[in-house]
Amino acid sequence: MTTEETPRPRRVAIAGASGYTGAELLRLLVQHPGVEVVALTAETHANQPISQLFPSLAGFVDLICRPLDPAALAAEAEFVFLALPHKASMAVGADLVKRGVRVLDLSADFRLKDPAAYRTWYGFEHLAPSLLGEAVYGLPELHREEIAAARLIAVPGCYPTSAILGFSPLLARGLADPETIVIDSISGVSGAGRKPELPTHFSEANESLKAYGVGKHRHTPEIEQELSGVAGRPVTVTFTPHLAPLTRGILTTITARLAGPRSTAELLGVYREFYRGRSFVRVLEEGRLPETKHVLHSNLCDVGLVSDARTGRVIVVSAIDNLVKGASGQAVQCFNLMAGLDERAGLWIPGLFP
Ligand SMILES: NC(=O)c1ccc[n+]([C@@H]2O[C@H](COP(=O)([O-])OP(=O)(O)OC[C@H]3O[C@@H](n4cnc5c(N)ncnc54)[C@H](OP(=O)(O)O)[C@@H]3O)[C@@H](O)[C@H]2O)c1
C-alpha cells in the first residue's frame, strides 16, 4: 500500500459479471485488499446468484446478478467496471460518468480517439463522441499518470496489449522502420467471450488452427493509434489474428526491419530500460522466448526477441493471459492507480508455474 494506514475499501460494481471478463474481475476483486464488491449485473442471466453461474466463486461471493440500471449502480458504487459487449457500453458509460462514477470499460467503445473510426471499423455511429477525447487508454506501462487522474478508462483489447507492449520500446527509440511492421497473434477461445457461437464450439475449434478477420480485424486501428503515439508519427501495421484450441492465452509475434544493425543483447537492453519499474512486463534473457503457459492466470506480459542479422529484421514475441493482462487484470491495475493504491494490489500472484 502507498500509505501506512489500511485504506477504506472502495465500493465497486461489475456490469456483465456473468461473462468471462466479468467473472475474472470478480475472481481478482473478491481477494483485493482495497475493494468491496457491492453490485453485479447480467443480461440473460439476470436475477441469478453469481455462485450458481460460476460455482468456483461459491463461498467467496453470494451476490445476485441484477439487470443493468446505471442509476442504481451510481447510488452504490464509486467505481464501475463495464464488462459488456462493444456498443452496449457507450451509453451506460456516458451515463455513469455524468453521475460522478469513475468507469473502467473493457469493451472497445471508448478506445479509439477518432469517432469516424467507429463507423469504419465497427459499423456504428458513436453515441458519446465528446467522451472519446477524455477517455484514457488504460495501458499503465504507457499512460500511468493520465490513468491515475481519469474518470473514464478504455481498457485495451487483448491482442493490442500484447502487440503494443511487444513493440513500443523499438518505436520509442527509433530502432525499427514503422512501415514494415507485421503482427501475427494466436488466441485461445475464451477471447471470444462466454456466449456460445459456432466458431468456438468445441468440435469446430478443437484440433484446428485458423486465421480470421484477415486485413480487417477491429483491433488494428487501436494498435496503430497507440504505436503512432509512441513513435511520434503515423504507424500502419499488418495484423493477423489466429484462433487456437486453447482455453486462454495469447502469443504474438511481431517482425519489422531494423533501422540499423543491432544485436539481440543490445535490443534486450533497450527493452529492460524501457520497462524498468514496470512490475508486470518481464523481459526474458537472450535465448529464451515467451510461452503462454508461463503467464496463465497472471497479469504478466512476457517479452523476448531475436535480432536476425541475415534479414536485417527483428522478431519480437510476447505472451499474455487474454483474460488477465489482456482484460480484467489490466482493468484492476488501472483501478489501483485511480484509487491511489499500489499498482500491484490484488494482482501479485507469483509462482503459479515452474
Ligand atoms: N474475452 C476476452 O478475452 C476479452 C479481452 C479483452 C476485452 N474483452 C472485451 O470485454 C467485453 C466483455 O467480454 P467477455 O468476453 O466477458 O464477453 P461475454 O463473456 O460474452 O460477457 C458479456 C457480458 O455482458 C452481458 N451483456 C450482454 N449484452 C448486454 C447488454 N445489451 N446489456 C447489458 N449486459 C449485456 C452478458 O450478460 P448475460 O451473460 O447475462 O447475457 C455478460 O455478462 C467485450 O467488449 C470484449 O470485447 C474481452
The ligand as a Gaussian input file, in Angstrom:
#p B3LYP/6-31G(d) Opt

LIG

0 1
 N      -12.758000     -12.332000     -23.533000
 C      -11.612000     -11.663000     -23.624000
 O      -10.511000     -12.266000     -23.608000
 C      -11.611000     -10.157000     -23.707000
 C      -10.389000      -9.494000     -23.639000
 C      -10.364000      -8.090000     -23.716000
 C      -11.552000      -7.398000     -23.864000
 N      -12.726000      -8.067000     -23.957000
 C      -13.947000      -7.279000     -24.099000
 O      -14.634000      -7.297000     -22.854000
 C      -16.046000      -7.242000     -23.069000
 C      -16.688000      -8.447000     -22.380000
 O      -16.159000      -9.625000     -22.971000
 P      -16.466000     -11.081000     -22.413000
 O      -15.504000     -11.978000     -23.111000
 O      -16.510000     -11.057000     -20.926000
 O      -17.944000     -11.301000     -23.007000
 P      -19.078000     -12.337000     -22.512000
 O      -18.444000     -13.496000     -21.839000
 O      -19.939000     -12.589000     -23.700000
 O      -19.901000     -11.491000     -21.421000
 C      -20.698000     -10.379000     -21.764000
 C      -21.445000      -9.891000     -20.546000
 O      -22.265000      -8.763000     -20.888000
 C      -23.654000      -9.038000     -20.582000
 N      -24.437000      -8.417000     -21.664000
 C      -24.553000      -8.836000     -22.941000
 N      -25.301000      -7.958000     -23.653000
 C      -25.679000      -6.984000     -22.784000
 C      -26.467000      -5.800000     -22.912000
 N      -27.003000      -5.438000     -24.095000
 N      -26.666000      -5.034000     -21.819000
 C      -26.133000      -5.394000     -20.621000
 N      -25.368000      -6.500000     -20.428000
 C      -25.146000      -7.271000     -21.510000
 C      -23.742000     -10.564000     -20.554000
 O      -24.822000     -10.941000     -19.734000
 P      -25.536000     -12.387000     -19.909000
 O      -24.465000     -13.419000     -19.976000
 O      -26.332000     -12.497000     -18.635000
 O      -26.370000     -12.318000     -21.137000
 C      -22.396000     -10.914000     -19.930000
 O      -22.403000     -10.709000     -18.531000
 C      -16.248000      -7.254000     -24.594000
 O      -16.447000      -5.946000     -25.050000
 C      -14.942000      -7.828000     -25.123000
 O      -14.628000      -7.390000     -26.430000
 C      -12.792000      -9.438000     -23.866000

